[in-house]
Every structure is written in structure tokens, then in C-alpha cells.
Amino acid sequence: MNNTKDQNGKVVCRCEEVTEEEVRQCIAEGCKTLREIKLATRAGMGLCQGRTCSKIISRILAEEIGESLDEIKPAGYRPPLRPVTLDTLANIQSEK
């Protein structure tokens, strides 16, 4: 295959094409939270806003730093978590 992401490891964030190897490297370089991984790799910043990859990345982080999955705090989310249509926004403004 010509896709370099496939050669470098399994893609864990499809939206931003971040591989498991990139996440593990980020952790090895000092990232200890999901937020730090997100800022360093862009994993979780794509269209799905981490709904697809955050659990996978949390598992990798827990494994790498030796904590339980329950101890991993979620990265912050900023609204909107889902795309909002202009019609929806227009209806909100007209209801006020």
C-alpha cells in the first residue's frame, strides 16, 4: 500500500488519521492526559469530536502509564458536539 499511515500502524483516529504508534510516541514524550494527546496529535479534533476514538486512546493511555481505565479523565469537549443546522439556530432565535 502507498498509504504511509497504514505502514506506520493502526489508525485510531480516523477523522485526523492519527495512528496508535503516534499516540504511544506522544505518551513516551511526556503526554499524560487525553487533553495533552489531543493537543499534540489532533486526535479527537475531527468531525466526530472524539466520539469514535476517545475510548481507544483512553485504553492506550491507561496501558502506557499503568493506570486503570477508570482513572483516565476525559479530554474537554466544546459545544457543539454535533453539527447544528442553520434552521435549528434560527428556530432558537425566533423562540426567544
C-alpha positions in Angstrom: 0.0 0.0 0.0 1.1 3.6 -0.6 -0.7 5.0 2.4 2.1 5.9 4.9 -0.4 5.8 7.8 -1.0 2.0 7.1 2.7 1.4 7.2 3.2 3.3 10.5 0.5 1.4 12.4 -3.2 1.1 13.1 -5.3 4.3 12.7 -7.0 5.1 16.0 -8.5 8.5 15.0 -10.0 8.2 11.5 -11.0 11.8 11.3 -7.5 13.1 11.8 -5.7 10.0 10.6 -3.7 9.6 13.9 -2.1 6.2 14.4 -1.7 4.1 17.5 2.1 4.5 17.1 1.7 8.3 17.1 -0.3 8.2 20.3 2.2 5.9 22.0 5.1 8.1 20.9 3.3 11.2 22.3 2.8 9.4 25.6 6.5 8.4 25.6 7.4 12.1 25.1 5.5 13.1 28.2 1.8 13.4 27.4 -0.1 12.1 30.4 -3.7 13.2 29.7 -6.2 12.9 26.9 -6.1 16.6 26.5 -2.4 16.7 26.0 -2.6 13.8 23.5 -5.4 15.7 21.7 -3.4 18.9 21.5 -0.2 17.2 20.4 -1.7 14.8 17.8 -5.1 16.4 16.9 -6.7 13.0 17.8 -10.3 13.8 18.8 -10.4 17.2 16.9 -12.1 15.8 13.8 -15.7 15.7 12.7 -16.7 13.2 15.4 -15.0 15.2 18.1 -13.6 12.1 19.7 -16.8 10.1 19.9 -15.1 7.4 17.9 -11.5 7.4 19.1 -11.6 8.6 22.7 -12.2 5.2 24.2 -9.4 3.6 22.2 -6.9 6.4 23.1 -8.0 6.2 26.8 -7.2 2.5 26.7 -3.8 3.1 25.2 -3.0 5.9 27.7 -4.1 3.7 30.7 -1.9 0.9 29.4 1.1 3.1 28.8 1.1 4.9 32.1 0.0 2.0 34.2 -3.4 3.3 35.4 -6.8 1.8 35.3 -9.2 2.9 32.6 -11.4 4.4 35.3 -8.7 6.8 36.3 -8.3 8.4 32.9 -10.3 11.6 32.8 -12.0 12.6 29.5 -10.5 15.5 27.4 -12.7 18.6 27.5 -15.4 19.0 24.9 -16.6 22.2 23.4 -20.1 22.7 22.1 -21.5 21.9 19.7 -20.6 18.3 20.0 -22.7 17.6 16.9 -23.2 19.7 13.8 -26.2 22.2 14.1 -28.2 23.2 11.1 -28.9 26.9 10.5 -32.7 26.1 10.7 -32.2 24.9 14.3 -30.3 28.0 15.2 -33.0 30.2 13.5 -35.7 28.5 15.5 -33.9 29.0 18.8 -33.5 32.7 18.0 -37.2 33.1 17.0 -38.4 31.4 20.2 -36.8 34.0 22.4 
